[in-house]
Amino acid sequence: MLQRLTPLVPVLVLLLCSSLHAADGFAALSLPVAKPAIPKRVEMIVGLGKETRYRPRIEAVHALGKELSVAEMAALIWFLHRKEREDALPLKYVNPIKNDITHALIHQYRPPQELTAHLVAMFRDPKQDAVWRDYCIQFIGQWYAKVGSPAERAEMRKALDEALARKTIPTAGTALIALSGLVGENDIDASAVSRSALAIALDSDAANAARVSAFQVCGRLKCQACLPGARKLADSKGSATLRMSCLAVVGTLGDRSDIPLLERGAESRDVRLRTTAKSAIKRIQKREG
């Protein structure tokens, strides 16, 4: 299990006090997060240096290494909470910077375990950009296995379940992918994830992007119950991305009886559908000889 950091600066003590109970390791984070002292090394990254352009900042993130100080991590976590118009750059550039910062934090030799509270809080913050909230669900999936505290895991699982319920936006699919990647952890049950994926895949009211991910997860978890729905959608005139996902599932879970359906897909004018269908045919032929 990864070792927890001992807070060394007053501002991080404040952050930890707002986010952690000494008894169980987790409590809800109080927002907003107070601005900490900003170490010189990360000043440009968080948009407070003279240089505010995207490329120099993202390159500085990539140069951070895996031995950040507690103060540097506190400043980076503060930046993750920044919202629209709180940075010189538009969100389409800020979100990738946040993404790469979070990746760097997770992969520190001694990562900040308080990251649990921050990821959950940002996902739940309606003032945060929707894309960044979706990123937070992705990172919760990556961070989950690195956290040993049952209370923290329970809070992350609760956040993932909340994301699953948001089926009319892509976040439900993001949560499914995160959960499917965690199957095998002692509290993530494959059958439960499979049932959730099946429900979203077959729900015509769910967002197309969520259904695309749901069918992918069904295929990964060998959920045969999705096949009738996948066959029907694969042979429809609907969304190309959804049909691609269904064609792939048919190739993963289907049999030789599905080849005529896949051959129709292989004759599509859409190169994406043609490619997916041909690949699916090859997988069935290889599997069944």
C-alpha positions as CSV (number, residue, x, y, z in Angstrom):
1,M,0.0,0.0,0.0
2,L,1.3,3.5,-0.8
3,Q,2.5,5.5,2.2
4,R,0.6,8.5,3.2
5,L,2.3,11.9,3.2
6,T,2.9,13.8,6.4
7,P,1.8,17.4,5.9
8,L,4.8,19.8,6.2
9,V,3.2,23.1,5.4
10,P,0.3,24.9,7.2
11,V,-1.8,25.3,4.1
12,L,-1.8,21.6,3.4
13,V,-2.7,20.9,7.0
14,L,-5.8,23.1,6.4
15,L,-6.6,21.2,3.3
16,L,-6.3,17.9,5.0
17,C,-8.3,19.0,8.0
18,S,-11.1,20.0,5.6
19,S,-11.0,16.7,3.8
20,L,-9.9,14.0,6.2
21,H,-11.1,12.5,9.5
22,A,-8.3,11.2,11.7
23,A,-10.5,8.3,12.6
24,D,-11.6,7.0,9.2
25,G,-9.4,8.7,6.6
26,F,-12.2,10.5,4.8
27,A,-14.7,13.3,5.1
28,A,-16.4,15.5,2.6
29,L,-14.2,18.3,1.3
30,S,-15.2,21.9,2.1
31,L,-15.2,24.2,-0.9
32,P,-13.8,26.5,-2.0
33,V,-10.2,25.4,-1.5
34,A,-8.0,28.1,0.0
35,K,-5.2,29.4,-2.2
36,P,-1.9,28.0,-0.8
37,A,1.6,29.5,-1.2
38,I,2.7,28.8,-4.8
39,P,6.2,27.4,-5.1
40,K,8.3,29.0,-7.9
41,R,8.6,25.6,-9.7
42,V,4.9,25.3,-10.4
43,E,4.0,29.0,-10.7
44,M,3.8,29.0,-14.5
45,I,1.9,25.7,-14.5
46,V,-0.9,27.0,-12.4
47,G,-1.2,30.2,-14.6
48,L,0.4,32.7,-12.2
49,G,3.7,33.2,-14.0
50,K,4.6,35.7,-16.7
51,E,4.2,32.9,-19.3
52,T,0.6,31.8,-19.6
53,R,0.6,30.1,-23.0
54,Y,-0.5,26.4,-23.2
55,R,2.6,24.7,-24.6
56,P,5.2,26.0,-22.1
57,R,2.8,25.1,-19.3
58,I,2.1,21.6,-20.4
59,E,5.8,21.0,-21.1
60,A,6.5,22.1,-17.5
61,V,3.9,19.6,-16.3
62,H,5.7,16.8,-18.2
63,A,9.0,17.8,-16.6
64,L,7.7,17.6,-13.0
65,G,9.1,14.2,-12.3
66,K,7.9,11.9,-9.4
67,E,9.3,13.6,-6.3
68,L,7.2,16.7,-5.9
69,S,7.3,18.5,-2.5
70,V,4.2,18.7,-0.4
71,A,3.9,22.4,-1.1
72,E,4.1,21.8,-4.8
73,M,1.4,19.2,-4.7
74,A,-0.8,21.5,-2.6
75,A,-0.5,24.2,-5.2
76,L,-1.3,21.8,-8.1
77,I,-4.3,20.5,-6.3
78,W,-5.5,24.0,-5.8
79,F,-5.2,24.6,-9.5
80,L,-7.3,21.5,-10.3
81,H,-10.2,23.3,-8.7
82,R,-9.9,26.4,-10.9
83,K,-13.0,27.1,-13.0
84,E,-13.9,28.8,-16.2
85,R,-12.5,32.4,-16.6
86,E,-10.2,31.8,-13.6
87,D,-7.3,31.2,-15.9
88,A,-5.8,33.1,-18.9
89,L,-6.5,30.1,-21.1
90,P,-9.9,28.8,-22.3
91,L,-11.1,25.5,-20.8
92,K,-10.1,23.5,-23.9
93,Y,-6.5,24.2,-22.9
94,V,-6.9,24.2,-19.1
95,N,-8.5,20.8,-19.0
96,P,-5.6,19.0,-20.7
97,I,-3.2,20.8,-18.2
98,K,-5.4,19.6,-15.4
99,N,-5.4,16.1,-16.9
100,D,-1.7,15.8,-17.0
101,I,-1.2,17.3,-13.6
102,T,-3.5,14.7,-12.1
103,H,-1.7,12.0,-13.9
104,A,1.6,13.3,-12.5
105,L,0.1,13.4,-8.9
106,I,-1.2,9.8,-9.1
107,H,2.2,8.6,-10.2
108,Q,4.4,10.3,-7.6
109,Y,6.6,8.1,-5.5
110,R,4.7,9.4,-2.5
111,P,1.4,10.6,-4.0
112,P,-1.0,12.9,-2.1
113,Q,-3.5,10.6,-0.6
114,E,-5.9,13.5,0.0
115,L,-6.4,13.4,-3.7
116,T,-9.5,11.1,-3.1
117,A,-11.4,13.9,-1.4
118,H,-10.5,16.4,-4.2
119,L,-11.4,14.2,-7.1
120,V,-14.8,13.4,-5.5
121,A,-15.5,17.0,-4.6
122,M,-14.6,18.2,-8.1
123,F,-16.9,15.6,-9.7
124,R,-19.7,16.7,-7.5
125,D,-19.2,20.4,-8.0
126,P,-21.8,21.7,-10.5
127,K,-19.7,24.8,-11.1
128,Q,-16.9,22.7,-12.6
129,D,-16.7,22.2,-16.3
130,A,-18.6,19.1,-17.4
131,V,-15.6,17.7,-19.3
132,W,-13.4,18.1,-16.2
133,R,-16.0,16.4,-14.0
134,D,-15.9,13.5,-16.5
135,Y,-12.1,13.4,-16.3
136,C,-12.4,13.2,-12.5
137,I,-14.4,10.0,-12.8
138,Q,-11.7,8.6,-15.1
139,F,-9.1,9.4,-12.5
140,I,-11.2,8.0,-9.6
141,G,-11.0,4.7,-11.5
142,Q,-7.2,5.0,-11.7
143,W,-6.8,6.1,-8.2
144,Y,-9.1,3.6,-6.6
145,A,-6.7,0.7,-6.5
146,K,-4.0,2.8,-5.0
147,V,-6.1,3.7,-1.9
148,G,-6.2,1.3,1.0
149,S,-8.7,3.1,3.2
150,P,-12.2,1.4,3.1
151,A,-13.8,4.7,3.9
152,E,-12.1,6.4,0.9
153,R,-12.9,3.5,-1.4
154,A,-16.6,3.7,-0.3
155,E,-16.7,7.4,-1.1
156,M,-15.2,6.8,-4.5
157,R,-17.5,4.0,-5.2
158,K,-20.4,6.2,-4.2
159,A,-19.2,8.8,-6.7
160,L,-18.9,6.2,-9.5
161,D,-22.5,5.1,-8.7
162,E,-23.6,8.7,-8.9
163,A,-22.0,9.0,-12.3
164,L,-23.7,5.8,-13.5
165,A,-27.0,7.3,-12.7
166,R,-26.3,10.2,-15.1
167,K,-27.1,8.1,-18.1
168,T,-28.3,11.0,-20.3
169,I,-24.7,12.3,-20.5
170,P,-21.4,10.4,-21.4
171,T,-20.3,10.3,-17.8
172,A,-22.3,7.1,-17.1
173,G,-20.2,5.4,-19.8
174,T,-17.0,6.8,-18.3
175,A,-18.0,5.3,-14.9
176,L,-18.6,2.0,-16.5
177,I,-15.2,1.9,-18.1
178,A,-13.6,2.9,-14.8
179,L,-15.5,0.1,-13.0
180,S,-14.7,-2.5,-15.6
181,G,-11.1,-1.7,-15.2
182,L,-11.4,-2.3,-11.4
183,V,-13.1,-5.7,-11.7
184,G,-10.9,-8.0,-9.5
185,E,-10.6,-5.6,-6.7
186,N,-12.1,-7.2,-3.7
187,D,-15.2,-4.9,-3.6
188,I,-15.9,-4.6,-7.4
189,D,-18.1,-7.4,-8.6
190,A,-18.0,-8.2,-12.3
191,S,-21.6,-9.4,-12.4
192,A,-22.8,-6.1,-10.9
193,V,-20.8,-4.0,-13.4
194,S,-22.1,-6.2,-16.2
195,R,-25.7,-5.6,-15.1
196,S,-25.2,-1.9,-15.0
197,A,-23.5,-1.9,-18.5
198,L,-26.4,-4.0,-19.9
199,A,-29.0,-1.6,-18.5
200,I,-27.4,1.4,-20.1
201,A,-26.5,-0.3,-23.4
202,L,-30.2,-1.2,-23.9
203,D,-31.6,2.1,-22.7
204,S,-32.7,4.2,-25.7
205,D,-33.0,7.2,-23.4
206,A,-29.3,7.0,-22.5
207,A,-26.8,9.2,-24.2
208,N,-25.3,7.6,-27.3
209,A,-21.8,8.0,-25.9
210,A,-22.8,6.3,-22.7
211,R,-24.3,3.4,-24.7
212,V,-21.2,3.1,-26.8
213,S,-19.1,2.6,-23.7
214,A,-21.7,0.3,-22.2
215,F,-21.6,-2.1,-25.1
216,Q,-17.8,-2.0,-25.0
217,V,-17.9,-3.0,-21.3
218,C,-20.5,-5.7,-22.1
219,G,-18.1,-7.2,-24.6
220,R,-15.2,-7.0,-22.2
221,L,-17.1,-8.7,-19.5
222,K,-18.6,-11.3,-21.8
223,C,-22.2,-10.3,-21.2
224,Q,-24.1,-12.5,-23.7
225,A,-27.4,-10.9,-22.7
226,C,-26.4,-7.8,-24.7
227,L,-26.2,-9.7,-28.0
228,P,-29.8,-9.4,-29.3
229,G,-29.7,-5.6,-28.7
230,A,-26.2,-5.3,-30.2
231,R,-27.3,-7.2,-33.3
232,K,-30.4,-5.0,-33.8
233,L,-28.5,-1.8,-33.5
234,A,-25.5,-3.0,-35.6
235,D,-27.9,-3.6,-38.5
236,S,-29.8,-0.3,-38.0
237,K,-29.5,3.2,-39.6
238,G,-28.7,4.8,-36.3
239,S,-25.6,6.5,-34.9
240,A,-22.4,5.3,-36.6
241,T,-20.4,5.3,-33.4
242,L,-23.1,3.2,-31.6
243,R,-23.3,0.8,-34.6
244,M,-19.5,0.4,-34.5
245,S,-19.6,-0.5,-30.8
246,C,-22.3,-3.0,-31.5
247,L,-20.5,-4.5,-34.5
248,A,-17.4,-5.0,-32.3
249,V,-19.5,-6.7,-29.6
250,V,-21.1,-9.0,-32.1
251,G,-17.6,-9.9,-33.3
252,T,-16.5,-10.6,-29.7
253,L,-19.6,-12.5,-28.4
254,G,-21.3,-13.7,-31.5
255,D,-20.9,-16.8,-33.8
256,R,-20.9,-17.8,-37.4
257,S,-24.7,-17.0,-37.7
258,D,-23.8,-13.3,-37.3
259,I,-21.5,-13.2,-40.3
260,P,-24.2,-12.2,-42.8
261,L,-25.1,-9.2,-40.5
262,L,-21.4,-8.3,-40.3
263,E,-21.0,-8.6,-44.0
264,R,-23.7,-6.0,-44.5
265,G,-21.7,-3.8,-42.2
266,A,-18.6,-4.5,-44.2
267,E,-20.3,-3.1,-47.3
268,S,-21.2,0.3,-45.6
269,R,-20.2,3.5,-47.2
270,D,-18.8,4.6,-43.9
271,V,-15.2,3.4,-43.7
272,R,-15.4,3.2,-39.9
273,L,-18.2,0.7,-40.1
274,R,-16.6,-1.3,-42.8
275,T,-13.3,-1.6,-40.9
276,T,-15.1,-2.6,-37.6
277,A,-17.3,-5.1,-39.4
278,K,-14.4,-6.7,-41.2
279,S,-12.4,-7.0,-38.0
280,A,-15.4,-8.6,-36.3
281,I,-15.8,-11.2,-39.0
282,K,-12.1,-12.1,-38.7
283,R,-12.5,-12.6,-34.9
284,I,-15.4,-14.9,-35.3
285,Q,-13.6,-16.9,-38.1
286,K,-10.5,-17.2,-36.0
287,R,-12.5,-18.2,-32.9
288,E,-14.7,-20.8,-34.6
289,G,-12.2,-22.0,-37.2
